[in-house]
Amino acid sequence: MTVTEQFDGLTTAEVIQRQKSGAGNDIQTKTSRTNWSIIRTNLFSTYNLILFVISAILAILGRYNDAFITVIVGILNALIGTFQEIRAKRQLDQIAVVANPQIFVQRDGTKKEVTPADLVRGDLIWLYSGEQAVVDGKIVDQGFVEMDESLLTGESDHIRKQHGDQVLSGSFCVTGSALYQAEQVGNESYANRLTAEAKKFEITFTPLQTSVSYVINLIILLAAIMAAIFYLTGFIQDFSFLTNIKATAVLVGLVPYGLFLTISAAYAMGASAIAKKGALVQHINAVESINSIDVLCMDKTGTLTSNELVLDSVYLLQDDAHAQTKQYLGDFVRSVNDGNKTNEAIAHGTSGLRRQPIDEIPFSSVRKCSALAFADKDCRGVFVLGAFEMMADHLPQEAVPALEAEIATLSDKGLRVLLFAANYETTSLHDVQERPLFPALTPLALITLQDSLRPHVAKTIEAFLQLGVQLKIISGDSPQTVTAVARQAGLVHTNMISGPELANMSVGEFAQAADDRQIFGRITPEQKQQVINSLIKQGHRVAMIGDGVNDVLSLKKAHLGIAMQSGSNAARNVADMVLLNDSYEALPHVLSESKRVINGIIDATYLLIGRSLIYAFIIIGVMMVGISFPFEPAQTGLTTFSVGIPAFALMLWANAKEKAEPLLRSLVRLVIPYTLWTMLLGVLLYSFTVSTFSTNLSENDLPPRAVERLEAFTGVAYDLTTDFEIIASTVVAQTTLSAFLTLVAILFVLFLNPPHSFFTGWREVTSNRQPMWMVIILTVAFLVMLNTKPVANYFGMLKLPPPGYVSLMMASLIWLLGMRFILRQNIFDHLLLPSDSA
């Protein structure tokens, strides 16, 4: 009786009824995040919320233009991240569509083609070689299959399934065919239960993002404290409402919101560059995150290896049977009824003919051998291929020790070793009761195969090891197998431990083992996640590379999850980065690009954070001296010249020569000295200008043309009253100070990218001359702007009299020489850092 006659399957009416009752496989099979989820995450990020609050405050203060610009910065910031992540989502969706299987079911007595979403509980599903099971169920016919459950368990061994055995969703049929009945569908299936915990999207901040957020929060706190002190002073001294408004606008502007946009742009451009090398970035900060990891965990099967066996060698054990043994082996692997990857690999490396066996013992995961009997004139006898230990009892006992030693030696090289044996005197493989029975066997050859490493794996591992990154291989395979593959990939230190050993450990012992061991074998998906959790709790930054459903929780938990393109949809969905074409070749490029992005962001941070701190400290210094507020709101727009353009340009021109030191430490070593030195000269210059100009006014020592410009600019008549003297001297001092801060900020770029040894101290001379030319162009453009009345007035600047330019140039020269001296002598390193860190 045929299968179709015996199993009619569900009727169409039954399928409809079960779909209505909730027994369908109608789970939302999202291949990636939704567009709205991506937009919402980027639009309402922490950075953007800060920007929107600032914008609201500026709007309340009547600074509508500044408020509008701030909102635009926030929107641009969101658009950059959204564009990159949606582009990655679409590419992953296309991959998933190509991989989406079509399934054959038995319904209404006929075979029908459906999609996974059309399945219901009780459906009879055909499973063929090369197909993936999409729901859980049991085999109901007399067929059998060999299933690859490595995506679920991490074990590369194939498991034989026959009538009554359970088939798990997510596993692949390697050989054979069978009809199985769907039992657990939708959220109840094994694969979906395993990945349920990973469905919630979470953002993992990188160390650089955390440091930047920390500094920005400090600046916001500083601005709030300064505002409170200023309002208290204003209440005591009866400041005007306009004065309070202007001061508030300046204090709000201390927040370096341009840094948010710069970081987003750096990530986006880095992601674009990485995509060209074969790595798809899903979460934009992954561009930077990879350079901060200190532990890299990798799955073995399908990740470190391609899960494709390759014939390594045939070691003949009978000296007089060289050609004949190889011929028998080639014939054998071509004659088995149910081929598998092992037979295919051997067949690819040998020649032979397909023969008709008269008896056969098929391979099974329990027996770990297959056997054929031939009665041909030129090929007669019983031939067995499989695991040595399963044939040992049938071999000459004097040959066993030598074989064991040889197999152990070959296994230590990362090779899978099989024994090919024969008995030429019999053609029987079963006893009288038809039970499988091997005759006495003569060993003919040892066959070695290797699960080939993915291309560029060794080079990638070497690149991470050179960075001081610990590598750990976590697999469901035996520790010995994993160790051998690890050595093949270039890992020298391979302390191993097994899942059962970990299961018997205390929490403390588990944590110690997770940190100390490099090889983890026979690990369950839950244990894999526990290892990742333990490493994170110990302060490590962890990356995980995986491909299967069993890797999903670990990919989700790790600071950086990297999936293979050929892996499961669930793995690709939660990963921060996907290796296209399953190629490791992209990772060294990702590391290089990550260094470049980090160096660019850090240079931009130096400029933008430095600007904010300088303005804040100068305001504090001037208030302590007891003179007028040092800035007009319009003057803060000069930051476009001083830090906006330079920050963006340095981010573009950054190199990947070295890994930058931690941001907070470098801020202490560089930005704090830069800030304090600039603040000191700025306060002195401002105080000096106010004092000398007030004296000149009181002594009528100003030319009439200068007086006219002051009257036009301030709107106050010159009559030697106290108000005019204060207003005029403040305007001139503010212009001089703002011009000084703009010039020194531009010159500061030369210390970050020294074109000549004169500017060395923080870094060595660079061959890139672009920053130098930018400094020259910006300096000339700023001086032209300062002498162009409409433009200068827009920025709240007054055309300086000749003495003002003299003061400006002298102060800038003193700043330049002093900055050079401070950086070369490392003065602030000794003052601000502990002695063992300086």
C-alpha positions in Angstrom: 0.0 0.0 0.0 1.4 3.4 -0.9 1.7 6.3 1.4 -0.8 8.4 -0.4 -3.4 5.6 -0.1 -2.7 5.1 3.6 -2.6 8.8 4.6 -5.1 11.1 3.1 -4.3 14.0 5.4 -6.6 16.7 6.5 -9.5 18.0 4.4 -9.7 21.6 3.3 -12.6 22.1 5.7 -10.6 20.7 8.6 -7.7 23.1 7.8 -10.0 26.1 7.8 -11.5 25.1 11.0 -8.1 24.6 12.7 -6.9 28.0 11.4 -9.9 29.7 12.9 -9.5 27.9 16.3 -5.9 29.1 16.6 -4.2 25.8 15.7 -2.4 27.3 12.7 1.3 28.1 12.2 0.4 31.8 11.9 3.3 33.1 14.0 4.6 36.4 12.8 7.7 35.3 11.1 9.5 38.6 11.2 12.8 38.4 9.4 13.9 41.7 11.0 12.6 44.7 12.9 9.7 46.8 11.5 10.3 50.1 9.8 8.3 51.9 12.5 10.4 50.2 15.2 13.6 51.5 13.5 12.2 55.0 13.0 10.9 55.2 16.6 14.2 54.0 18.1 16.3 56.5 16.1 13.9 59.4 16.5 13.5 59.1 20.2 17.0 58.2 21.1 18.6 59.6 24.3 20.6 62.1 22.2 17.5 63.3 20.3 15.4 63.7 23.5 18.1 66.0 24.8 18.0 68.0 21.6 14.3 68.3 21.6 14.3 69.6 25.2 16.9 72.2 24.3 14.8 73.2 21.3 11.8 73.6 23.5 13.7 75.8 25.9 15.1 77.9 23.1 11.6 78.4 21.6 10.3 79.5 25.0 13.1 82.1 25.2 12.1 83.4 21.8 15.2 82.0 20.0 13.1 80.5 17.2 15.9 80.2 14.7 18.1 78.4 17.1 15.2 76.2 18.2 14.5 75.3 14.5 18.2 74.5 13.8 18.3 72.2 16.9 15.2 70.3 15.8 16.7 69.9 12.3 19.9 68.5 13.8 17.8 66.0 15.8 15.9 65.0 12.7 19.0 64.6 10.6 20.5 62.5 13.4 17.5 60.2 13.3 17.4 60.1 9.5 21.0 59.0 9.2 20.6 56.0 11.5 17.1 55.2 10.2 18.3 55.2 6.5 21.2 52.8 7.3 19.2 50.4 9.4 16.2 50.2 7.0 18.6 49.6 4.1 20.1 46.7 6.1 16.6 45.4 7.0 15.6 45.3 3.3 18.6 43.4 2.3 18.0 40.9 5.1 14.4 40.6 4.1 15.5 39.8 0.6 17.8 37.1 1.9 14.9 35.7 4.0 12.5 35.6 1.0 15.0 33.6 -1.0 15.4 31.2 1.9 11.6 30.9 2.6 10.8 27.3 1.9 7.8 25.9 0.0 6.4 22.8 1.7 4.5 19.8 0.4 1.6 18.5 2.6 -0.8 15.6 2.2 -4.4 17.1 2.1 -7.6 15.7 0.7 -5.7 12.6 -0.4 -3.3 14.5 -2.7 0.1 16.3 -2.3 -0.2 20.1 -2.2 2.4 22.9 -2.0 1.9 25.5 0.8 3.9 28.1 2.7 4.9 27.6 6.4 2.2 30.0 7.5 -0.5 27.8 5.9 0.3 24.8 8.1 -2.0 23.7 10.9 -1.7 21.2 13.7 -2.3 17.7 12.4 -1.0 18.4 8.9 0.9 15.6 7.2 4.1 17.1 5.9 6.5 15.6 3.4 10.2 16.0 4.4 12.8 15.4 1.7 16.6 15.6 1.6 17.9 19.2 1.8 14.7 20.6 3.4 14.2 22.2 6.7 11.5 21.1 9.2 9.4 24.2 10.0 7.2 22.7 12.8 7.6 20.0 15.3 6.0 16.6 14.8 6.4 12.8 14.6 7.2 10.6 11.6 4.1 8.5 10.8 5.1 6.5 7.7 7.8 3.8 7.3 10.4 6.2 5.8 13.5 7.3 7.6 15.6 10.5 7.5 19.0 11.6 8.8 18.5 15.0 10.5 21.1 17.7 11.0 20.1 19.5 14.3 23.3 21.7 14.5 21.3 24.9 14.2 19.4 23.8 17.4 21.9 22.0 19.4 25.3 22.9 17.9 26.1 19.2 17.4 27.3 18.3 13.9 26.4 14.6 14.2 23.4 13.5 12.0 20.6 11.8 13.8 18.5 9.0 12.2 14.8 9.4 12.6 12.2 6.8 11.7 8.6 5.9 12.5 7.5 7.5 15.8 10.6 9.7 16.2 10.3 13.4 16.9 11.3 15.9 14.3 12.2 19.4 15.6 11.6 22.6 13.8 14.8 24.2 12.6 16.5 20.9 11.8 17.5 19.9 8.3 17.0 16.6 6.5 20.3 15.4 5.2 19.3 12.2 3.6 16.1 10.1 3.2 12.5 11.1 3.1 9.5 10.7 5.4 6.0 11.9 6.2 5.6 13.5 9.6 2.5 14.9 11.4 2.6 18.5 12.7 2.1 18.6 16.5 3.6 21.8 17.8 3.0 24.8 15.5 3.4 28.6 15.8 4.8 29.8 19.2 4.7 26.2 20.5 7.3 24.9 18.2 10.8 24.1 19.5 12.6 26.7 17.5 10.2 29.5 18.4 10.2 28.6 22.1 14.0 28.7 22.0 14.0 32.2 20.5 11.1 33.7 22.3 13.3 35.4 24.9 15.2 37.2 22.1 12.2 38.8 20.4 12.4 42.1 22.3 14.7 44.6 20.8 17.2 46.2 23.1 19.9 48.8 22.5 23.4 48.1 23.8 25.5 51.2 24.1 29.2 51.0 23.3 31.9 52.2 25.7 32.4 55.3 23.5 28.7 56.1 23.5 28.6 55.6 27.3 31.6 57.9 27.8 30.2 60.6 25.5 26.8 60.4 27.3 28.6 60.7 30.6 30.5 63.8 29.6 27.4 65.4 28.0 25.4 64.7 31.2 28.1 66.5 33.2 28.0 69.4 30.9 24.2 69.6 31.2 24.5 69.5 35.0 27.2 72.2 34.9 25.0 74.4 32.7 22.1 73.9 35.0 24.2 74.8 38.1 25.6 77.9 36.3 22.1 79.0 35.3 20.9 78.7 38.9 23.9 80.7 40.1 23.4 83.3 37.4 19.7 83.7 38.2 20.5 84.1 41.9 23.1 86.7 41.1 20.7 88.4 38.7 18.0 88.5 41.4 20.4 90.1 43.8 21.8 92.6 41.3 18.5 93.1 39.5 19.6 92.0 36.0 17.2 92.9 33.2 14.9 90.4 31.6 16.8 90.6 28.3 20.1 89.9 30.1 18.6 86.8 31.6 17.2 85.6 28.3 20.5 86.1 26.5 22.5 84.3 29.2 20.0 81.4 29.3 20.4 81.0 25.5 24.2 80.9 25.8 24.1 78.4 28.7 21.7 76.1 26.8 24.1 76.3 23.8 26.8 74.8 26.0 25.4 71.3 25.2 27.4 70.0 22.2 24.5 68.8 20.2 26.6 68.9 17.0 28.4 65.9 18.5 25.3 63.7 18.2 25.1 64.4 14.4 28.8 63.8 14.0 28.7 60.5 15.7 25.6 59.4 13.6 27.3 60.4 10.4 30.5 58.6 11.3 28.5 55.4 12.1 26.6 55.7 8.8 29.6 56.2 6.7 31.4 53.4 8.5 28.5 51.1 7.9 28.5 52.0 4.2 32.2 51.2 3.9 31.8 47.9 5.8 28.9 46.9 3.5 31.1 47.2 0.5 33.5 44.7 2.1 30.8 42.1 2.8 29.3 42.8 6.2 25.8 44.1 6.7 25.4 46.4 9.7 21.9 46.2 11.3 22.4 48.3 14.4 24.5 51.3 13.5 26.7 51.5 16.6 28.0 48.0 15.8 30.5 49.8 13.5 32.3 51.0 16.7 31.3 48.2 19.0 33.6 45.6 17.5 36.7 47.6 18.4 35.8 47.6 22.1 35.4 43.8 22.6 38.0 41.8 24.6 36.3 38.4 24.3 35.1 36.8 21.0 33.0 33.7 21.3 32.3 31.6 18.3 30.2 28.6 17.4 31.9 25.8 15.5 29.5 24.0 13.2 28.4 26.3 10.4 30.2 29.3 11.9 33.9 28.5 12.3 33.6 25.6 9.9 31.5 25.4 6.7 29.9 22.1 7.8 31.1 20.6 4.6 33.3 17.6 4.9 36.4 17.3 2.6 38.4 14.1 2.1 41.9 14.7 3.5 43.7 11.4 2.9 43.4 7.6 2.6 46.0 5.8 4.7 46.3 2.2 3.4 46.8 -0.5 6.0 47.5 -3.3 3.6 50.7 -2.8 1.5 49.7 -5.0 -1.3 46.3 -3.6 -2.0 46.9 0.1 -2.9 44.8 0.5 -6.1 42.3 -2.2 -5.2 41.5 -0.8 -1.8 40.9 2.7 -3.2 38.7 1.2 -5.9 36.7 -0.7 -3.3 36.3 2.5 -1.3 35.2 4.5 -4.3 32.7 1.8 -5.3 31.4 1.6 -1.8 30.5 5.3 -1.3 28.8 5.4 -4.7 26.7 2.3 -4.0 25.0 3.1 -0.7 21.3 3.7 -1.1 21.2 6.7 1.2 24.1 9.0 0.7 25.3 11.5 3.3 27.9 14.2 3.5 30.6 11.7 4.5 30.0 9.5 1.5 29.8 12.5 -0.8 33.1 13.9 0.4 34.9 10.6 -0.1 33.2 10.1 -3.5 34.4 13.6 -4.5 38.0 12.6 -3.7 38.0 9.0 -5.2 37.1 7.3 -8.4 34.7 4.3 -8.6 31.6 2.6 -10.0 28.1 2.3 -8.7 27.4 -1.4 -8.0 24.3 -3.2 -6.9 24.7 -4.6 -3.4 23.1 -7.9 -2.4 22.8 -6.9 1.2 23.1 -3.6 3.2 23.3 -2.3 6.7 22.4 1.4 6.5 24.2 4.0 8.5 22.6 5.2 11.8 23.7 7.6 14.5 23.6 4.7 16.9 25.5 2.2 14.8 27.9 4.8 13.3 28.7 2.5 10.5 27.3 1.4 7.2 28.0 -1.9 5.4 27.5 -3.4 1.9 27.8 -6.9 0.5 28.7 -7.4 -3.1 28.8 -10.6 -5.2 30.4 -9.2 -8.3 33.3 -11.2 -9.8 35.7 -8.3 -9.4 34.2 -7.0 -6.1 33.1 -9.7 -3.8 32.7 -9.7 0.0 31.5 -7.5 2.9 32.7 -3.9 3.2 32.2 -1.7 6.2 32.8 2.1 6.6 32.5 3.9 9.9 33.7 4.6 13.4 36.6 2.4 14.5 35.2 1.8 18.0 32.0 0.3 16.5 34.1 -2.3 14.6 36.9 -2.9 17.1 35.3 -6.2 18.4 35.3 -7.6 14.8 38.9 -6.7 14.1 42.1 -8.8 14.8 42.8 -7.9 18.4 46.5 -7.6 17.8 45.8 -4.8 15.3 43.6 -2.7 17.6 46.3 -1.0 19.8 48.2 0.3 16.8 45.0 1.5 15.1 43.9 3.3 18.3 47.2 5.1 18.5 47.2 6.1 14.8 43.6 7.3 15.1 44.4 9.4 18.2 47.3 11.0 16.4 45.2 11.9 13.4 42.3 13.1 15.5 44.6 15.5 17.4 45.2 17.2 14.0 41.6 18.1 13.8 40.7 15.3 11.4 37.7 13.1 11.5 38.9 9.5 11.1 36.9 6.5 9.7 37.9 2.9 9.3 37.3 1.0 6.0 37.4 -2.8 6.6 36.4 -5.9 4.7 35.8 -9.6 4.7 36.3 -11.2 1.3 35.0 -14.6 2.3 31.3 -13.9 3.0 28.5 -11.8 1.6 26.2 -12.0 4.6 25.4 -9.0 6.8 22.5 -10.5 8.9 22.0 -13.4 11.1 19.3 -16.1 10.7 16.8 -13.8 12.4 17.7 -11.0 10.0 19.4 -8.9 12.6 22.5 -6.8 11.5 25.7 -8.7 12.1 29.2 -7.9 11.1 31.6 -10.7 10.2 35.2 -10.8 11.2 36.9 -7.9 9.5 40.3 -7.0 8.1 41.2 -3.3 8.3 42.0 -1.9 4.8 42.4 1.9 5.3 42.0 4.8 7.6 40.1 7.6 5.9 40.6 11.1 7.2 38.1 14.0 6.6 38.1 17.5 7.8 35.2 19.9 8.3 36.8 22.6 6.3 37.2 26.0 7.9 35.4 28.9 6.4 37.7 31.0 4.2 39.8 33.6 5.9 39.0 32.2 9.4 42.7 31.8 10.4 43.5 35.4 9.2 40.5 36.8 11.2 41.5 34.9 14.3 45.0 36.2 14.1 43.8 39.7 13.7 41.7 39.5 16.9 44.5 37.8 18.8 46.9 40.6 17.9 44.5 43.0 19.4 44.6 41.1 22.7 41.1 39.7 22.3 40.4 36.3 24.0 38.9 33.7 21.7 36.5 31.1 22.9 34.8 28.4 20.8 31.5 27.2 22.2 29.9 24.2 20.5 27.6 21.2 21.0 30.2 18.9 19.6 32.6 17.0 21.7 35.4 19.0 23.4 38.1 16.9 21.6 36.5 17.7 18.2 36.2 21.4 18.9 39.8 21.5 20.2 41.1 19.9 17.1 39.3 22.4 14.9 40.5 25.2 17.1 44.1 24.2 16.5 43.5 23.9 12.8 42.2 27.5 12.9 45.3 28.8 14.7 44.5 28.7 18.4 47.4 27.5 20.4 46.0 27.6 24.0 43.0 25.3 24.0 42.0 24.5 27.6 38.7 22.6 27.2 35.7 21.8 29.3 32.4 20.0 28.6 28.8 21.0 29.3 28.3 18.2 31.8 31.3 19.4 33.8 29.9 22.9 33.8 26.5 21.6 35.0 28.0 20.3 38.2 29.8 23.5 39.1 28.9 26.2 41.6 28.3 29.7 40.4 31.8 30.8 41.3 33.4 27.8 39.7 31.3 28.3 36.5 32.5 31.9 36.3 36.1 30.9 36.7 35.8 28.3 34.0 34.0 30.7 31.7 36.9 33.1 32.0 39.8 30.6 31.9 38.8 28.0 29.3 38.9 28.5 25.6 37.1 25.4 24.4 33.6 24.5 25.5 32.1 21.2 24.1 28.8 19.5 24.5 27.3 22.8 25.5 23.5 23.3 25.5 22.0 26.6 24.2 21.2 27.6 27.8 24.8 26.9 28.9 26.0 28.9 25.9 24.0 31.9 27.1 25.2 31.4 30.7 28.8 31.5 29.5 28.1 34.8 27.8 26.3 36.2 30.9 29.1 35.2 33.1 31.8 36.9 31.0 29.7 40.1 30.9 29.2 40.1 34.6 33.0 39.8 35.0 33.3 43.1 33.1 34.2 41.7 29.7 33.0 43.2 26.4 31.8 40.2 24.5 31.1 39.5 20.9 29.4 36.3 19.6 29.5 34.8 16.1 26.8 32.3 15.4 24.4 31.0 12.8 21.8 28.7 14.4 18.7 29.0 16.5 20.8 27.7 19.4 22.9 30.8 19.1 20.1 33.3 19.2 20.0 33.9 23.0 23.8 34.3 23.0 23.8 36.6 20.0 21.1 38.7 21.8 23.0 38.9 25.1 26.4 39.7 23.7 27.5 43.3 23.3 28.0 42.5 19.6 26.2 39.7 17.8 27.4 38.6 14.4 25.4 36.1 12.3 26.2 34.2 9.1 24.0 34.9 6.0 23.2 31.2 5.6 22.2 30.9 9.3 18.6 30.9 10.6 16.3 33.9 10.2 16.2 34.2 14.0 20.0 34.5 14.2 20.1 37.1 11.4 17.2 39.0 13.0 18.9 39.6 16.4 22.4 40.1 15.2 24.0 43.5 15.1 26.0 42.5 12.0 25.6 39.8 9.3 28.5 38.4 7.3 27.3 38.2 3.7 28.2 35.0 1.8 29.3 33.6 5.2 32.7 35.1 4.6 35.1 36.1 7.4 37.1 38.2 5.0 35.1 41.3 5.9 36.0 41.2 9.6 39.6 42.5 9.4 38.2 45.3 7.2 35.5 45.9 9.9 38.1 46.1 12.6 40.1 48.6 10.5 37.0 50.7 9.7 36.0 50.6 13.3 39.3 52.0 14.4 39.0 54.8 11.9 35.5 55.6 13.0 36.5 55.7 16.7 39.5 57.9 16.0 37.4 60.3 14.0 34.6 60.5 16.6 37.2 61.0 19.4 38.9 63.9 17.5 35.4 65.4 16.9 34.7 64.9 20.6 37.9 66.7 21.6 36.8 69.8 19.6 33.1 69.8 20.6 33.5 69.0 24.3 36.5 71.3 24.5 34.4 74.2 23.1 31.6 73.6 25.6 34.0 73.4 28.6 35.9 76.5 27.5 32.7 78.6 27.2 31.5 77.3 30.6 34.7 77.9 32.4 35.1 81.4 30.9 31.6 82.3 32.0 32.5 81.1 35.5 35.8 83.0 35.4 34.2 86.3 34.2 31.5 86.0 36.9 34.1 85.5 39.5 36.0 88.6 38.3 32.7 90.5 38.5 32.4 91.9 35.0 29.6 91.7 32.4 28.5 88.4 30.7 31.1 87.5 28.1 28.9 86.2 25.2 26.0 87.2 23.0 23.8 84.3 21.8 24.6 85.1 18.2 28.3 84.7 18.8 27.9 81.1 19.7 27.1 80.6 16.0 30.9 81.0 15.3 31.3 77.4 16.4 30.6 76.5 12.8 34.0 77.9 12.0 35.8 76.8 15.1 34.5 73.3 15.7 31.6 72.4 13.4 33.5 72.1 10.1 36.7 70.9 11.7 35.0 68.1 13.7 33.2 66.8 10.6 36.3 67.0 8.5 38.5 65.2 11.0 35.9 62.5 11.3 36.2 62.0 7.5 40.0 62.1 7.4 40.6 59.9 10.4 43.0 56.9 10.0 43.0 53.5 11.5 46.7 53.3 12.5 46.2 52.8 16.2 43.5 52.1 18.7 42.8 55.3 20.6 43.1 55.3 24.4 39.9 55.5 26.4 38.0 58.7 25.8 37.7 59.8 29.4 41.4 59.4 30.0 42.3 61.3 26.9 39.9 64.1 27.8 41.8 64.5 31.1 45.1 64.5 29.3 44.3 66.7 26.4 41.0 68.5 26.6 41.2 69.6 30.2 44.7 71.3 29.7 43.4 72.8 26.5 40.3 74.1 28.3 42.0 75.5 31.3 44.8 77.2 29.3 42.3 78.7 26.9 40.0 79.8 29.7 42.9 81.5 31.6 43.9 83.5 28.5 40.3 84.2 27.5 39.4 85.6 30.9 42.6 87.7 31.0 41.9 89.0 27.4 38.3 89.8 28.2 39.1 91.6 31.4 42.0 93.5 29.8 39.8 94.6 26.9 37.0 95.7 29.1 39.4 97.7 31.3 41.5 99.4 28.6 38.4 100.2 26.5 36.6 101.7 29.5 39.7 103.8 30.2 39.9 105.0 26.6 36.2 106.0 26.7 36.5 107.9 29.9 39.5 109.7 28.6 37.8 110.5 25.2 40.7 108.6 23.6 38.6 107.1 20.8 38.5 108.3 17.2 35.1 109.6 16.0 34.7 106.8 13.5 35.0 104.2 16.2 32.5 106.0 18.3 30.0 106.1 15.4 30.4 102.3 14.8 29.8 101.7 18.5 26.7 103.9 18.5 25.3 102.1 15.4 26.1 98.7 16.8 24.8 99.2 20.3 21.9 101.6 19.6 23.1 103.8 22.5 24.3 107.4 22.1 27.8 108.3 23.1 27.5 110.7 26.0 30.1 109.4 28.5 27.3 107.9 30.7 28.0 104.9 32.7 25.6 102.8 30.5 27.3 103.5 27.3 30.7 102.9 28.8 29.6 99.5 30.1 27.8 98.5 26.9 30.5 99.6 24.5 33.4 98.1 26.4 31.4 94.8 26.8 30.7 94.7 23.0 34.4 95.2 22.1 35.5 92.7 24.7 32.9 90.1 23.6 34.0 90.5 20.0 37.7 90.1 20.9 37.1 87.1 23.1 34.9 85.3 20.5 37.4 86.0 17.8 40.2 84.6 20.1 38.2 81.5 20.9 37.4 80.9 17.2 41.1 81.2 16.1 42.5 79.0 18.9 39.9 76.3 18.3 40.9 76.3 14.6 44.6 76.2 15.5 44.0 73.4 18.0 43.4 71.1 14.9 47.1 71.4 14.2 47.9 69.7 17.5 45.5 66.8 16.6 47.1 66.4 13.2 50.6 67.9 13.3 51.8 68.9 9.8 55.2 69.8 11.3 57.3 68.8 14.3 56.5 72.2 15.9 53.0 71.0 16.7 54.0 67.6 18.1 53.4 66.7 21.7 50.1 65.0 21.6 50.7 63.1 18.3 53.4 62.5 15.8 53.7 64.3 12.5 51.1 63.2 10.0 51.5 62.9 6.3 47.9 64.0 5.7 48.0 67.7 4.8 44.3 68.1 4.5 43.8 69.3 8.1 46.6 71.9 7.6 45.0 73.4 4.5 41.6 73.4 6.3 43.1 75.4 9.1 44.5 77.9 6.7 41.3 78.3 4.7 39.1 78.6 7.8 41.4 81.2 9.4 41.4 83.3 6.3 37.6 82.9 5.9 37.0 83.9 9.5 39.2 87.0 9.3 37.4 88.0 6.1 34.1 87.5 7.8 35.2 89.5 10.8 35.8 92.5 8.4 32.6 92.0 6.4 30.0 94.1 8.3 26.8 92.3 7.4 28.3 88.9 8.2 30.0 90.1 11.3 26.8 91.7 12.6 24.9 88.5 12.0 27.3 86.8 14.4 27.0 89.6 16.9 30.6 90.8 16.1 32.0 94.3 15.8 34.7 95.2 13.4 37.7 95.5 15.7 39.9 98.6 15.8 43.7 98.0 15.1 44.6 97.7 18.8 42.0 95.0 19.1 43.7 93.0 16.4 47.0 93.5 18.1 45.6 92.1 21.3 43.9 89.2 19.4 47.1 88.2 17.6 49.3 88.5 20.7 46.9 86.4 22.8 46.7 83.8 20.0 50.5 83.5 19.7 50.8 83.2 23.5 48.2 80.5 23.4 50.0 78.6 20.6 53.3 78.6 22.4 51.8 77.8 25.8 49.7 74.9 24.4 52.8 73.5 22.7 54.8 73.7 26.0 51.9 72.1 28.0 51.5 69.1 25.7 55.3 68.5 25.3 56.0 68.7 29.0 52.9 66.6 30.0 52.3 69.1 32.8 48.6 68.3 33.3 49.3 64.5 33.1 51.1 64.8 36.4 48.6 67.2 37.9 45.4 65.5 36.9 46.3 61.8 36.7 47.5 59.4 39.4 51.3 58.9 39.3 51.0 55.4 38.1 48.8 56.4 35.1 50.6 59.6 34.0 
